[in-house]
Amino acid sequence: MDETVYGFISSFESPGVTQVMIFISFLGGATFLIALGVILSLLLGIKNKYYIDSFFILANLTGAWVLNALLKAIFQRPRPIVTHLARAGGYSYPSGHSMISMAFYGFVAYTIGRTIKDIRHRFIFVSLLILLPIVIGISRIYLGVHFASDVIGGVLAGAACLGAFIVFRRLVHHFRPL
């Protein structure tokens, strides 16, 4: 399956597509996600007084990162032996970009779904935030730094992490509504 998916996705290789995929991959990278997490946390906490959501956005990002590092240390799967169109270090499984993006953007979608009142805006933002981790995962396969199974494993682990944070957030809200 990994070879078939890579063969299909890499068949679209061109300089323009590569640049787009590098940008999409950047949206799931450490630098961008940390900066975005801090900005969103500050906006929610300072401007809107959503202190609990502010905390959970950063906790979710940190928790997903720690879990990903733990899983990579357990599985120790080497990266694909193909032409890498982007730099990547460490182990391959599960895809950190896919896992952390799913947990982080999913939690942001959950938070937006609870805070934006306009149904059309909420639908657009939530839909884009749910689609983003999938596109990030595809970019990682295209760039040759992950197998399809790495991305699938990352998305599933990220979804589990997201689910745990949503449950924990709801418990906190139940016992202390803010």
QUIZI-V131608 format. One record per helix or strand of 3 or more residues. SS is the DSSP state (~ for helix, > for strand). FROM is the first residue (numbers start at 0). TO is the last residue. Records with the same first field share a line. If there is no record, write none. Layout:
SS: FROM-TO ; FROM-TO
This chain:
~: 1-9 ; 14-25 ; 29-46 ; 50-74 ; 95-114 ; 118-141 ; 147-174
